[in-house]
Amino acid sequence: MATALSPARKARLKRDGFVVLPGLVSPEATGRAVREINNRLGTGKHPDKDHDADPVDYLSEYVSTPAVLDLARGAVRAVAESLLGAGKVEPLSQGQVVLRFPAENDEVVYKKLIHVDGLYASKDGLGTKAGKPLRYSLCAGVFLSDVPKPDMGNLTVYPGTHRLIAETVRKKGLAALKGDLEERLDLPAPVQVTGKTGDVVLFHFQLAHDKARNFSPFIRRVAYFRFWHIDAWLDKSEAYLKRAMIDPWLEWPGMRGVR
C-alpha cells in the first residue's frame, strides 16, 4: 500500500479525526507480535507492565521489544512522516499493547471512560504531571486480531471531536476540558472502529475516544503507537499546547490544503 494518504482519506481524517488504512502491516510482522503476546499470556511474564494500566485488562502495557516496535516501522512510520513531515517525527521507544477480553456474559455493565489521552485524565495510560496535560500528535493503532463488527472490544471514537475541542479551547481555554468530557461537551454519536489483522487506524491526538464492551468469544488485540512531532516533543509548555489544540493541524504539513 502507498505510504501517503489519498485525498479522500485525508479529507476523512480532517473531517472525522480518524481513518482506517487496510492491510498496512504484513502478516509476518503481526504474527511475530501476536506470538510474543500469546507467550506472555501463557507464561504470565509481563516485565513492561505499566503502573497506570487497567488492572481488569490482563495485558495493557508499554512494550519495547523488537516484535512490537517492528509493527510501527516501515509503512506505518512512512505514513506518519507523510502527515507530520519527513524528519519531523520523534523516534519511537515503545508501543502500547492493549487486549480487551470477552465479558463473562451479556449482562456485564460497561463503564464509560470517554477521554483524550493525557488530557487531565488519570486512567488513560499516559497520566499527567502536576496537573498539566501531556500530549502527542498522531496515534496509530495496529490491529492484531480481526474486529469485523461492533461490541468486540472495539476502539470507540467520537468523530469530529478534535474540531469541537479546538473550538472549546479557543473560546474557553484548556480549563474547560477538565473533568468528564461527556458532561462538558456536546458529543456526537460514537463509532466503533472495525478492521482486520494488519489494518491500521490513525487518529488525531485530541479525538475523544473510549473502548467498547466485548461480547464476542475472542480477545481483541491492538498495539498503539503515539507519534510526536518534534515541536510537540521539544515544547511541552501549556502555551504551545493551547496553540496546537486550537489549530489541530499545526504540526501536520501533510494536511495543508485539505478541505
LUMBA-190758 format. One line per 3 residues: number of its first residue (from 0); their letters; for each residue z, x negated, y of C-alpha. Coordinates in Angstrom, 3 decimals. Example, Ala and Ser with C-alpha at 12.3 -4.5 7.8 and 13.67 -1.06 7.14 Angstrom:
# LUMBA-190758
0 = AS = 7.800:-12.300:-4.500  7.140:-13.670:-1.060
//
This chain:
# LUMBA-190758
0 = MAT = 0.000:0.000:0.000  -0.724:-1.148:3.534  2.282:-2.585:5.319
3 = ALS = 1.508:-0.855:8.624  2.142:2.853:9.010  -0.812:5.161:9.583
6 = PAR = -0.992:7.031:12.922  0.027:10.241:11.118  3.127:8.627:9.581
9 = KAR = 4.074:7.056:12.916  3.753:10.453:14.576  6.066:11.979:11.983
12 = LKR = 8.558:9.133:12.344  8.600:9.607:16.105  8.978:13.389:15.835
15 = DGF = 11.412:13.683:12.920  13.106:10.274:12.907  12.224:9.610:9.258
18 = VVL = 9.247:9.202:6.942  8.776:8.589:3.204  6.373:5.861:2.030
21 = PGL = 5.332:6.375:-1.620  5.185:3.528:-4.130  6.060:0.750:-1.703
24 = VSP = 8.245:-1.203:-4.156  6.920:-2.342:-7.533  8.232:-1.079:-10.894
27 = EAT = 9.150:-4.679:-11.775  11.398:-5.014:-8.718  13.057:-1.616:-9.149
30 = GRA = 13.508:-2.311:-12.871  15.416:-5.537:-12.212  17.708:-3.813:-9.722
33 = VRE = 18.387:-0.832:-11.998  19.146:-3.156:-14.900  21.709:-5.002:-12.788
36 = INN = 23.268:-1.740:-11.575  23.484:-0.351:-15.089  25.060:-3.574:-16.295
39 = RLG = 27.736:-3.222:-13.635  28.335:0.363:-14.660  28.751:-0.695:-18.274
42 = TGK = 30.946:-3.737:-17.660  32.952:-2.455:-14.710  32.226:-5.648:-12.752
45 = HPD = 31.893:-4.905:-9.043  32.566:-8.150:-7.157  30.958:-6.860:-3.956
48 = KDH = 32.777:-3.530:-3.781  33.235:-2.700:-0.105  36.700:-1.621:1.035
51 = DAD = 35.210:1.284:3.043  33.207:2.621:0.097  33.723:6.187:-1.046
54 = PVD = 36.184:5.971:-3.988  34.550:9.027:-5.587  31.259:7.145:-5.849
57 = YLS = 31.873:4.593:-8.576  29.251:2.234:-7.208  28.827:2.246:-3.436
60 = EYV = 28.858:-1.348:-2.390  27.201:-4.075:-0.369  25.346:-6.418:-2.672
63 = STP = 23.773:-9.811:-2.015  22.295:-10.514:-5.452  18.620:-11.540:-5.793
66 = AVL = 17.741:-8.405:-7.769  18.901:-6.183:-4.918  17.651:-8.287:-1.996
69 = DLA = 14.215:-8.610:-3.609  13.755:-4.865:-3.091  13.614:-5.404:0.672
72 = RGA = 11.323:-8.408:0.638  7.542:-8.256:0.634  6.180:-4.851:1.614
75 = VRA = 9.469:-3.393:2.907  10.092:-6.356:5.185  6.462:-6.285:6.341
78 = VAE = 6.747:-2.599:7.271  9.949:-3.300:9.202  8.234:-6.083:11.150
81 = SLL = 5.211:-3.900:11.819  7.558:-1.484:13.595  10.160:-3.782:15.183
84 = GAG = 7.885:-6.759:15.858  6.797:-9.824:13.884  9.555:-12.427:14.028
87 = KVE = 11.861:-9.950:15.772  13.828:-8.779:12.725  17.064:-10.443:11.683
90 = PLS = 17.151:-11.770:8.094  18.903:-9.528:5.573  22.009:-10.801:3.832
93 = QGQ = 22.886:-7.689:1.817  21.840:-4.253:0.691  23.981:-1.191:0.085
96 = VVL = 23.699:0.261:-3.415  24.755:3.910:-3.427  24.989:6.084:-6.521
99 = RFP = 25.539:9.832:-6.469  26.970:11.073:-9.738  26.471:14.581:-11.147
102 = AEN = 29.030:17.185:-10.176  31.229:18.406:-13.019  29.933:21.957:-12.551
105 = DEV = 28.147:24.171:-10.031  31.432:25.324:-8.517  32.361:21.890:-7.155
108 = VYK = 32.974:22.143:-3.405  30.861:19.818:-1.286  32.482:18.224:1.756
111 = KLI = 30.105:17.540:4.636  30.125:14.207:6.451  27.282:14.516:8.943
114 = HVD = 27.161:11.226:10.816  25.225:8.398:12.405  26.033:5.065:10.739
117 = GLY = 28.685:3.127:12.615  28.971:5.654:15.433  32.700:6.337:15.712
120 = ASK = 32.817:7.351:12.047  35.492:5.872:9.806  33.865:6.536:6.428
123 = DGL = 30.190:5.793:6.942  30.254:2.419:5.219  29.913:0.336:8.390
126 = GTK = 33.081:1.188:10.244  33.874:0.323:13.861  35.859:-2.328:15.650
129 = AGK = 38.299:-1.442:18.392  36.735:1.987:18.639  33.329:0.571:19.599
132 = PLR = 30.154:1.778:17.891  28.333:-0.561:15.531  24.598:-0.075:15.250
135 = YSL = 21.335:-1.430:13.871  17.671:-0.453:14.407  15.974:0.776:11.237
138 = CAG = 17.168:1.791:7.773  15.015:1.573:4.650  16.198:3.358:1.525
141 = VFL = 14.546:2.282:-1.736  14.553:4.982:-4.425  15.810:3.588:-7.731
144 = SDV = 15.589:6.934:-9.513  13.367:9.981:-9.262  14.677:12.667:-6.917
147 = PKP = 11.973:15.344:-7.177  13.897:18.344:-5.839  16.969:19.313:-3.780
150 = DMG = 20.580:19.189:-4.984  20.139:15.907:-6.847  22.404:13.907:-4.552
153 = NLT = 19.594:13.580:-2.008  19.830:11.805:1.291  20.015:14.749:3.696
156 = VYP = 18.615:14.292:7.196  18.618:16.377:10.355  15.080:15.988:11.735
159 = GTH = 14.784:15.212:15.422  18.455:14.441:15.974  17.523:10.931:17.148
162 = RLI = 15.943:12.677:20.168  18.794:15.155:20.525  21.332:12.328:20.512
165 = AET = 19.273:10.372:23.066  19.324:13.336:25.447  23.047:13.898:24.885
168 = VRK = 23.876:10.257:25.668  21.628:10.352:28.754  23.412:13.416:30.135
171 = KGL = 26.984:12.926:28.966  27.425:9.317:27.839  28.498:7.851:24.499
174 = AAL = 31.870:9.592:24.551  30.093:12.910:23.952  29.391:11.787:20.374
177 = KGD = 32.967:11.048:19.362  34.229:13.263:16.589  32.421:15.778:14.413
180 = LEE = 28.686:15.826:15.209  28.375:19.323:13.772  30.785:20.596:16.415
183 = RLD = 29.347:18.590:19.301  25.605:19.036:18.742  23.365:21.996:18.017
186 = LPA = 21.985:20.547:14.804  18.669:21.624:13.265  18.308:22.751:9.670
189 = PVQ = 18.867:19.873:7.214  16.156:18.442:4.971  16.946:16.968:1.552
192 = VTG = 14.671:13.947:1.105  12.795:13.763:-2.194  10.881:10.894:-3.781
195 = KTG = 10.135:8.824:-6.839  11.355:5.442:-8.024  9.756:2.809:-5.789
198 = DVV = 9.304:5.136:-2.806  10.961:4.127:0.467  12.447:6.394:3.115
201 = LFH = 12.511:4.895:6.604  14.792:6.406:9.217  15.891:5.628:12.747
204 = FQL = 19.409:4.354:13.306  20.535:7.371:15.288  19.181:10.053:12.970
207 = AHD = 22.081:12.225:11.822  22.339:12.390:8.050  24.572:13.209:5.104
210 = KAR = 24.386:13.459:1.329  23.587:16.491:-0.801  25.523:17.721:-3.797
213 = NFS = 24.239:16.563:-7.179  23.905:19.468:-9.582  21.421:17.607:-11.796
216 = PFI = 22.316:15.755:-15.029  21.174:12.435:-13.520  22.672:9.662:-11.413
219 = RRV = 20.858:9.303:-8.113  20.291:5.633:-7.252  19.234:4.322:-3.824
222 = AYF = 19.511:0.884:-2.211  19.746:0.976:1.584  18.786:-1.902:3.851
225 = RFW = 19.653:-1.949:7.542  17.316:-3.945:9.750  18.454:-5.273:13.102
228 = HID = 16.028:-6.068:15.909  17.107:-9.425:17.323  18.109:-7.806:20.626
231 = AWL = 20.446:-5.384:18.836  21.901:-8.264:16.836  22.495:-10.538:19.827
234 = DKS = 23.720:-7.950:22.331  26.373:-5.659:20.871  27.657:-4.540:24.262
237 = EAY = 28.234:-0.874:24.942  25.843:-1.084:27.920  22.954:-2.226:25.740
240 = LKR = 23.870:0.290:23.041  23.670:3.126:25.580  20.336:1.870:26.889
243 = AMI = 18.850:1.703:23.384  20.186:5.111:22.406  18.739:6.784:25.481
246 = DPW = 15.381:5.145:24.704  15.247:5.343:20.876  12.033:3.280:20.646
249 = LEW = 13.137:0.480:22.963  13.201:-2.032:20.088  10.122:-0.646:18.332
252 = PGM = 6.921:-2.222:19.745  5.024:-0.839:16.755  5.743:2.695:18.006
255 = RGV = 4.448:2.254:21.528  1.698:4.654:22.437  2.549:7.048:19.590
258 = R = 2.617:10.687:20.651
//
